[in-house]
Amino acid sequence: MNTYEGMFIFKDSLNEDEVEDAVKDVGEEIQKLGGNVENTARVGRRPFARLQGKREKAGHYIVMNFRLDASKITPLLARLKLKDEVFRTQIMRQPAAEEAAAAAKG
């Protein structure tokens, strides 16, 4: 299993309770695929640099660190595309401790 950092942008039209439910739902999707969420951080509501679509001017940003098998990332992204409350998703693999140490040495 790899460690990933996911940034999830939820629609601005959601209220605080709906954002919490949406974050919980994303975590459940990760667990359904055999992964586990290590931590979640709310970045908050941020305006977009440029207009997105017809009505979206801002979004609720959430950063989530989780562990998941690499072969499950594509199915996770497909599941998240079906969720109306998820506006955008970006997932990046975090280097393993050994890789990070080797990169720091140069």
Phi, psi and omega in degrees: 000141177258160175260134182233154169243122179247133172252122182244129177250122179258152184303143181293337182288350180282141173275176186302317180294321179292324177295315179301317178296320180293320178296317178298320180296319178297317177300321178293324177297320178297317180293323178299331180270007176093010180261180175217141181275127180269318175199160181225134179231132175272122176275329177112185179276128181228139174285150177280151179294327177220159183299132180248113181072202183272328187236344187279116179246345182203173179204165177265117184264132178228134175249130184230128174260132182209162176249135182201148175295140184302327182288350182263356181294315180298314176297326178296313179298322179295319179295320182290331177296335181280349183270121182296327184285341179273117182273311179217154178220136172225127181236129179235136177283134177270138181293148176292162183303322180293319179294319180295320179293319179294321179292325180292329180286336174106000000 
